[in-house]
Amino acid sequence: MPGIPVLPAAACALVAVLCCGAASAQQRPALKRVTLSSLTVQGFEVKGVAGRDAVLLQKGAEVYWCNLRLADTSPLSYQSDCFTVR
């Protein structure tokens, strides 16, 4: 078959995809994880509730999604993980 052999061309394409995929993954910013209490202290306000276990917080253009769960230490305490929303 004339032209470029199929197997070496496929191997080169695979290497290119893996290299470019790894480079783009390294450039992604890490998720900034904070707590609900730290955001409310900074002046963020609750703008929405999603079911029993999530809230949306906002301050200006910044928006956070917070997952809530009861703490193991006390039935009246909770733990939260908040992440930026884009």
C-alpha positions as CSV (number, residue, x, y, z in Angstrom):
1,M,0.0,0.0,0.0
2,P,1.6,3.3,-1.0
3,G,1.9,6.3,1.3
4,I,2.3,6.3,5.1
5,P,2.0,3.0,6.8
6,V,-1.1,2.8,9.0
7,L,0.3,1.4,12.2
8,P,3.2,3.9,12.7
9,A,0.8,6.8,11.8
10,A,-1.7,5.6,14.4
11,A,1.0,5.3,17.0
12,C,2.2,8.8,16.3
13,A,-1.4,10.1,16.6
14,L,-1.9,8.3,19.9
15,V,1.4,9.8,21.3
16,A,0.3,13.3,20.2
17,V,-3.1,12.9,21.9
18,L,-1.6,11.7,25.1
19,C,1.0,14.5,25.2
20,C,-1.6,17.2,24.5
21,G,-4.1,15.7,26.9
22,A,-1.5,15.6,29.7
23,A,-0.4,19.2,29.0
24,S,-4.0,20.5,29.1
25,A,-4.7,18.6,32.3
26,Q,-1.6,20.2,34.0
27,Q,-2.8,23.7,33.1
28,R,-6.2,23.3,34.8
29,P,-6.4,25.3,38.0
30,A,-7.0,23.2,41.1
31,L,-10.4,23.3,42.7
32,K,-10.5,25.8,45.6
33,R,-12.2,24.0,48.5
34,V,-13.5,26.1,51.4
35,T,-16.1,25.8,54.1
36,L,-19.5,27.4,54.4
37,S,-18.6,29.2,57.7
38,S,-15.4,30.7,56.1
39,L,-17.5,32.1,53.2
40,T,-20.2,33.6,55.4
41,V,-17.6,35.3,57.5
42,Q,-16.3,36.9,54.2
43,G,-19.8,38.3,53.5
44,F,-21.2,35.6,51.1
45,E,-25.0,35.3,51.2
46,V,-27.1,32.2,50.7
47,K,-28.9,32.7,47.4
48,G,-30.4,29.3,46.9
49,V,-31.0,25.9,48.4
50,A,-30.8,22.6,46.5
51,G,-32.7,19.9,48.4
52,R,-31.6,19.3,52.0
53,D,-27.9,19.0,51.5
54,A,-26.6,21.9,49.2
55,V,-26.7,25.7,49.1
56,L,-25.5,28.4,46.7
57,L,-23.6,31.3,48.1
58,Q,-22.9,34.6,46.3
59,K,-20.9,37.7,46.8
60,G,-20.7,40.0,43.8
61,A,-19.6,37.9,40.8
62,E,-18.3,35.0,42.9
63,V,-20.6,32.0,43.4
64,Y,-20.0,28.9,45.5
65,W,-21.8,25.5,45.7
66,C,-21.7,24.0,49.2
67,N,-22.4,20.4,50.0
68,L,-23.6,19.9,53.6
69,R,-23.7,16.8,55.7
70,L,-24.2,16.1,59.4
71,A,-21.1,15.8,61.4
72,D,-20.3,12.5,63.2
73,T,-19.5,14.3,66.4
74,S,-22.9,15.8,67.1
75,P,-26.4,15.6,65.5
76,L,-26.7,19.4,65.6
77,S,-23.3,20.0,63.8
78,Y,-22.6,19.9,60.1
79,Q,-19.6,19.7,57.8
80,S,-19.4,21.5,54.5
81,D,-17.3,21.5,51.3
82,C,-17.7,24.5,49.0
83,F,-16.4,24.8,45.5
84,T,-16.4,27.7,43.0
85,V,-19.0,27.8,40.3
86,R,-18.1,29.2,36.9
